[in-house]
Amino acid sequence: MSPARSQTTTLVGLDIGGTKSHGVRWLDGQVVAEAKTGSANVQNVSVQVAQDNIAQMFEALGLGHIDKVVAGAGGIDTAADAQRLRSMIAVHAPEADIEVVHDSHLILAAGHASTGMAVILGTGSAVWGINAAGKEARAGGWGYLLGDEASGYWMGREAVRHTLRKFNREEPIGELGRLVLEANHVSSPDELIGLFHGDTDRRYWAQQSPLVFQAYGAGDAGATRIIDEAVAYMVTALGDVSSVLGIAGPVVIGGGLGMHQPLYQERLRAPLAGIGLEGIAFLGEDPVFGALFLAGKDCF
């Protein structure tokens, strides 16, 4: 019989996305602090900015002893990626057991599932899954230069490309083009080229993804095409992971776009069910709370 635990247990969960980081501190399973900072993902910001944002996060969550840290981040594709983030965290939690995972793991855990498939639909996109035998599979999650289809950034970029294409053909730019020009405070589509290649970043364009859904609601053909392509991509990506793992679900969808765009959710449900996927759910709480589920057996 193991001795009773005489000390309290402190857990810190971190969800490090492409545009922001979200942290929660638990004491014996109860939330005692929560904070948000800028991104600490070195695929999106410099190492110095990442270090500064991690320092700001731990300061906001409170100093003192930490038993365990569970950190999920995009771009954790190799052991070296995980070790780099672990080293930055260890400066602020030197005595903690630090577990670093891809941020898709947090989404599945936030859905209170230990097996199944997780989908990130935020600034970027990714699909990851794990079956009962512990086999893992993924689709996408390669970053914006190689993919990120169906994501917020992808939709924002596609809206710009649609507008430019219409302009080059001397065709009416339609409702989507009008919204894009208005949102970017320009009068002509060719002004978007310099703006896109200028000081704007992925977050700037990802934040314009709602324009696509607004135009879709008005019947814009370009917006309809973009959403159709996004849905088709997600069907293929989830179908690939499902086939590799031999599972049909559950499917837990998170990320800002996946959690907060009802029209996107509506468009995804039927096609995903149509390929035999089950237990399709959209997160109702932020992925960082999956850290408690991941750490539960070890800490509480």
Number of C-alpha atoms within 10 A of each C-alpha: 3 4 5 6 8 6 7 11 16 22 27 28 27 30 30 26 22 23 20 15 23 21 24 24 25 19 16 14 17 11 15 13 14 17 17 18 18 20 25 29 25 19 14 18 15 13 16 11 16 22 20 16 20 26 18 15 23 20 13 17 19 14 10 10 14 21 17 20 25 24 26 28 26 25 21 20 13 9 10 10 17 19 15 14 25 19 13 17 21 14 12 18 21 13 12 18 15 23 18 22 21 22 27 30 28 29 32 30 23 25 25 15 19 18 21 25 32 32 28 29 23 26 28 29 29 28 24 26 29 24 19 12 8 11 12 16 17 21 18 17 23 16 18 15 6 9 15 22 24 27 25 29 26 24 28 25 18 21 24 22 16 21 27 20 14 16 16 11 9 9 10 11 22 17 20 26 27 17 19 24 18 12 11 14 11 13 11 14 22 14 14 20 12 10 12 15 9 9 8 11 13 19 17 16 21 21 17 21 23 16 21 27 22 16 21 20 12 13 14 18 13 22 26 18 15 21 20 14 15 19 21 15 15 23 19 14 19 26 18 16 22 25 12 16 20 13 20 21 22 20 27 26 26 28 25 18 24 24 20 15 13 13 15 16 18 10 14 20 17 12 15 20 14 10 14 12 21 16 13 20 17 21 19 12 13 17 26 25 24 27 27 27 19 21 19 12 8 9 15 14
